[in-house]
Amino acid sequence: MRSSIPTPSTASSRRWSALVDESIRIELAFEGGQIIGATVQPDSADAVERAVSAGSGGTVQLDTQDGRLTVVVPRVVYLKRYPPGSQVGFGA
C-alpha cells in the first residue's frame, strides 16, 4: 500500500543543493577607525573591491543579510575579504 504523505526534502535532494549559499564575509574599515562587517554575495564584494582598488570617488551600495549599506568609497581605509566558506568567530 502506498502512502499519500509527501516525503520531506533532505540535504541530499537536488532541490536543496540548488540553494547553496555562496555569500562571503567582508570587513570595511573607515577613516576614524570604524569597522563594519557584512555578509554579501560575491558580486557585491567584487564591486566594492574594484571601487576601493581603483581609488574611485562616490559610493557603492551593498545588499547584505542585514540590509543595504551605502559605502562612501574615499572614506574606506581597507577592505578585508574572507575566503568563501570560512567562518568568522567560534565554530566547529
KOLRO-798324 format. One line per field, with one value per atom (N, C-alpha, C): residue in one letter; atom name; x, y, z. Coordinates in steps of 0.2 Angstrom, whole numbers, plus 5000, padded with zeros to 4 digits. Layout:
KOLRO-798324
aa = (a / ...)
at = (CA / ...)
xx = (X / ...)
yy = (Y / ...)
zz = (Z / ...)
//
This chain:
KOLRO-798324
aa = (m / m / m / r / r / r / s / s / s / s / s / s / i / i / i / p / p / p / t / t / t / p / p / p / s / s / s / t / t / t / a / a / a / s / s / s / s / s / s / r / r / r / r / r / r / w / w / w / s / s / s / a / a / a / l / l / l / v / v / v / d / d / d / e / e / e / s / s / s / i / i / i / r / r / r / i / i / i / e / e / e / l / l / l / a / a / a / f / f / f / e / e / e / g / g / g / g / g / g / q / q / q / i / i / i / i / i / i / g / g / g / a / a / a / t / t / t / v / v / v / q / q / q / p / p / p / d / d / d / s / s / s / a / a / a / d / d / d / a / a / a / v / v / v / e / e / e / r / r / r / a / a / a / v / v / v / s / s / s / a / a / a / g / g / g / s / s / s / g / g / g / g / g / g / t / t / t / v / v / v / q / q / q / l / l / l / d / d / d / t / t / t / q / q / q / d / d / d / g / g / g / r / r / r / l / l / l / t / t / t / v / v / v / v / v / v / v / v / v / p / p / p / r / r / r / v / v / v / v / v / v / y / y / y / l / l / l / k / k / k / r / r / r / y / y / y / p / p / p / p / p / p / g / g / g / s / s / s / q / q / q / v / v / v / g / g / g / f / f / f / g / g / g / a / a / a)
at = (N / CA / C / N / CA / C / N / CA / C / N / CA / C / N / CA / C / N / CA / C / N / CA / C / N / CA / C / N / CA / C / N / CA / C / N / CA / C / N / CA / C / N / CA / C / N / CA / C / N / CA / C / N / CA / C / N / CA / C / N / CA / C / N / CA / C / N / CA / C / N / CA / C / N / CA / C / N / CA / C / N / CA / C / N / CA / C / N / CA / C / N / CA / C / N / CA / C / N / CA / C / N / CA / C / N / CA / C / N / CA / C / N / CA / C / N / CA / C / N / CA / C / N / CA / C / N / CA / C / N / CA / C / N / CA / C / N / CA / C / N / CA / C / N / CA / C / N / CA / C / N / CA / C / N / CA / C / N / CA / C / N / CA / C / N / CA / C / N / CA / C / N / CA / C / N / CA / C / N / CA / C / N / CA / C / N / CA / C / N / CA / C / N / CA / C / N / CA / C / N / CA / C / N / CA / C / N / CA / C / N / CA / C / N / CA / C / N / CA / C / N / CA / C / N / CA / C / N / CA / C / N / CA / C / N / CA / C / N / CA / C / N / CA / C / N / CA / C / N / CA / C / N / CA / C / N / CA / C / N / CA / C / N / CA / C / N / CA / C / N / CA / C / N / CA / C / N / CA / C / N / CA / C / N / CA / C / N / CA / C / N / CA / C / N / CA / C / N / CA / C / N / CA / C / N / CA / C / N / CA / C / N / CA / C / N / CA / C / N / CA / C)
xx = (5004 / 5000 / 5004 / 5003 / 5007 / 5004 / 5008 / 5007 / 5005 / 5000 / 4999 / 5003 / 5007 / 5011 / 5017 / 5018 / 5024 / 5030 / 5035 / 5042 / 5045 / 5048 / 5051 / 5058 / 5060 / 5066 / 5072 / 5077 / 5083 / 5089 / 5094 / 5100 / 5103 / 5102 / 5105 / 5100 / 5094 / 5090 / 5093 / 5091 / 5093 / 5090 / 5084 / 5081 / 5085 / 5087 / 5091 / 5098 / 5101 / 5108 / 5108 / 5103 / 5102 / 5102 / 5101 / 5101 / 5107 / 5113 / 5119 / 5120 / 5122 / 5123 / 5130 / 5131 / 5138 / 5140 / 5137 / 5138 / 5145 / 5148 / 5155 / 5155 / 5160 / 5160 / 5166 / 5164 / 5169 / 5169 / 5175 / 5175 / 5178 / 5175 / 5177 / 5179 / 5185 / 5187 / 5187 / 5185 / 5184 / 5189 / 5190 / 5194 / 5191 / 5195 / 5192 / 5192 / 5193 / 5193 / 5187 / 5182 / 5176 / 5177 / 5174 / 5174 / 5167 / 5165 / 5159 / 5160 / 5157 / 5157 / 5151 / 5151 / 5144 / 5145 / 5140 / 5139 / 5136 / 5139 / 5137 / 5138 / 5134 / 5135 / 5142 / 5145 / 5152 / 5152 / 5147 / 5147 / 5147 / 5144 / 5144 / 5151 / 5154 / 5161 / 5166 / 5165 / 5169 / 5168 / 5162 / 5161 / 5164 / 5163 / 5167 / 5174 / 5177 / 5184 / 5187 / 5183 / 5185 / 5185 / 5180 / 5180 / 5185 / 5187 / 5192 / 5199 / 5200 / 5206 / 5208 / 5203 / 5203 / 5204 / 5203 / 5203 / 5198 / 5192 / 5187 / 5183 / 5180 / 5176 / 5169 / 5164 / 5157 / 5156 / 5150 / 5148 / 5147 / 5146 / 5144 / 5139 / 5134 / 5129 / 5129 / 5129 / 5130 / 5123 / 5121 / 5115 / 5118 / 5117 / 5119 / 5113 / 5115 / 5110 / 5106 / 5109 / 5106 / 5103 / 5103 / 5100 / 5105 / 5103 / 5108 / 5112 / 5119 / 5124 / 5126 / 5127 / 5130 / 5136 / 5142 / 5148 / 5151 / 5154 / 5157 / 5165 / 5166 / 5172 / 5179 / 5179 / 5185 / 5186 / 5182 / 5182 / 5185 / 5185 / 5187 / 5195 / 5197 / 5204 / 5207 / 5203 / 5204 / 5198 / 5199 / 5194 / 5197 / 5193 / 5196 / 5190 / 5192 / 5188 / 5190 / 5185 / 5186 / 5185 / 5189 / 5188 / 5181 / 5178 / 5171 / 5171 / 5166 / 5166 / 5169 / 5173 / 5176 / 5171 / 5172 / 5168 / 5171 / 5168 / 5171 / 5168 / 5173 / 5171 / 5172 / 5168 / 5169 / 5165 / 5168 / 5165 / 5168 / 5165 / 5167 / 5172)
yy = (4994 / 5000 / 5006 / 5011 / 5017 / 5022 / 5026 / 5032 / 5038 / 5042 / 5048 / 5054 / 5053 / 5058 / 5060 / 5066 / 5068 / 5067 / 5065 / 5064 / 5071 / 5073 / 5079 / 5079 / 5085 / 5085 / 5085 / 5082 / 5081 / 5085 / 5085 / 5088 / 5085 / 5079 / 5076 / 5077 / 5080 / 5081 / 5086 / 5085 / 5090 / 5097 / 5098 / 5104 / 5108 / 5105 / 5108 / 5110 / 5106 / 5108 / 5114 / 5115 / 5121 / 5128 / 5127 / 5133 / 5134 / 5132 / 5133 / 5141 / 5142 / 5149 / 5151 / 5156 / 5157 / 5164 / 5166 / 5173 / 5172 / 5178 / 5178 / 5184 / 5184 / 5189 / 5194 / 5201 / 5206 / 5210 / 5214 / 5219 / 5226 / 5231 / 5238 / 5242 / 5245 / 5249 / 5256 / 5261 / 5268 / 5273 / 5279 / 5284 / 5285 / 5286 / 5287 / 5280 / 5274 / 5268 / 5264 / 5266 / 5262 / 5256 / 5250 / 5244 / 5241 / 5239 / 5236 / 5229 / 5224 / 5218 / 5216 / 5213 / 5211 / 5205 / 5201 / 5195 / 5197 / 5197 / 5199 / 5193 / 5194 / 5190 / 5192 / 5187 / 5188 / 5194 / 5195 / 5201 / 5208 / 5208 / 5214 / 5215 / 5210 / 5210 / 5212 / 5210 / 5212 / 5219 / 5221 / 5228 / 5233 / 5232 / 5236 / 5236 / 5230 / 5229 / 5232 / 5232 / 5236 / 5243 / 5246 / 5253 / 5255 / 5252 / 5253 / 5253 / 5248 / 5247 / 5252 / 5255 / 5260 / 5267 / 5267 / 5274 / 5278 / 5276 / 5280 / 5283 / 5289 / 5293 / 5290 / 5293 / 5291 / 5286 / 5282 / 5277 / 5271 / 5265 / 5259 / 5256 / 5253 / 5250 / 5243 / 5240 / 5233 / 5231 / 5225 / 5222 / 5217 / 5217 / 5212 / 5209 / 5204 / 5200 / 5204 / 5210 / 5214 / 5220 / 5221 / 5227 / 5230 / 5235 / 5239 / 5244 / 5243 / 5248 / 5252 / 5259 / 5263 / 5265 / 5263 / 5264 / 5270 / 5275 / 5281 / 5279 / 5277 / 5274 / 5278 / 5284 / 5288 / 5287 / 5286 / 5285 / 5278 / 5273 / 5267 / 5266 / 5264 / 5263 / 5256 / 5251 / 5244 / 5240 / 5235 / 5230 / 5223 / 5219 / 5213 / 5208 / 5203 / 5198 / 5191 / 5188 / 5181 / 5176 / 5171 / 5166 / 5163 / 5161 / 5158 / 5152 / 5151 / 5145 / 5146 / 5151 / 5152 / 5155 / 5153 / 5155 / 5160 / 5166 / 5171 / 5169 / 5170 / 5168 / 5161 / 5159 / 5152 / 5148 / 5142 / 5137 / 5131 / 5126 / 5119 / 5117)
zz = (5000 / 5000 / 5000 / 4996 / 4995 / 5000 / 5003 / 5007 / 5003 / 5005 / 5002 / 5005 / 5010 / 5014 / 5010 / 5008 / 5004 / 5008 / 5004 / 5008 / 5009 / 5014 / 5015 / 5011 / 5009 / 5005 / 5011 / 5008 / 5013 / 5010 / 5014 / 5011 / 5005 / 5004 / 4998 / 4992 / 4992 / 4987 / 4982 / 4975 / 4970 / 4972 / 4974 / 4976 / 4981 / 4986 / 4992 / 4989 / 4985 / 4983 / 4978 / 4975 / 4971 / 4974 / 4981 / 4985 / 4989 / 4987 / 4991 / 4992 / 4998 / 5000 / 4998 / 4993 / 4991 / 4994 / 4999 / 5002 / 5006 / 5006 / 5009 / 5014 / 5018 / 5023 / 5021 / 5022 / 5021 / 5027 / 5028 / 5033 / 5030 / 5031 / 5029 / 5034 / 5034 / 5039 / 5036 / 5040 / 5038 / 5042 / 5039 / 5042 / 5049 / 5054 / 5061 / 5065 / 5061 / 5065 / 5065 / 5062 / 5062 / 5057 / 5060 / 5055 / 5055 / 5049 / 5048 / 5045 / 5048 / 5045 / 5041 / 5036 / 5032 / 5028 / 5027 / 5023 / 5017 / 5011 / 5005 / 4999 / 4994 / 4988 / 4985 / 4981 / 4978 / 4974 / 4970 / 4965 / 4969 / 4975 / 4979 / 4981 / 4984 / 4986 / 4981 / 4975 / 4969 / 4967 / 4968 / 4966 / 4971 / 4977 / 4982 / 4982 / 4980 / 4980 / 4974 / 4968 / 4962 / 4963 / 4967 / 4968 / 4973 / 4978 / 4983 / 4979 / 4976 / 4972 / 4967 / 4964 / 4959 / 4962 / 4968 / 4971 / 4969 / 4967 / 4964 / 4969 / 4967 / 4972 / 4972 / 4975 / 4975 / 4980 / 4979 / 4983 / 4980 / 4984 / 4982 / 4986 / 4984 / 4988 / 4988 / 4994 / 4996 / 4999 / 4996 / 4999 / 5003 / 5010 / 5015 / 5018 / 5022 / 5025 / 5030 / 5032 / 5037 / 5034 / 5028 / 5024 / 5019 / 5017 / 5012 / 5015 / 5013 / 5015 / 5009 / 5011 / 5006 / 5008 / 5004 / 5007 / 5003 / 5006 / 5003 / 5002 / 4996 / 4994 / 4996 / 4995 / 4998 / 5005 / 5009 / 5016 / 5019 / 5014 / 5016 / 5016 / 5022 / 5023 / 5021 / 5022 / 5019 / 5019 / 5015 / 5014 / 5015 / 5020 / 5021 / 5018 / 5014 / 5011 / 5013 / 5017 / 5019 / 5014 / 5014 / 5008 / 5009 / 5003 / 5003 / 5008 / 5012 / 5016 / 5023 / 5024 / 5030 / 5035 / 5041 / 5047 / 5051 / 5053 / 5057 / 5064 / 5069 / 5076 / 5078 / 5083 / 5086 / 5082 / 5080 / 5076 / 5077 / 5074 / 5075 / 5069)
//
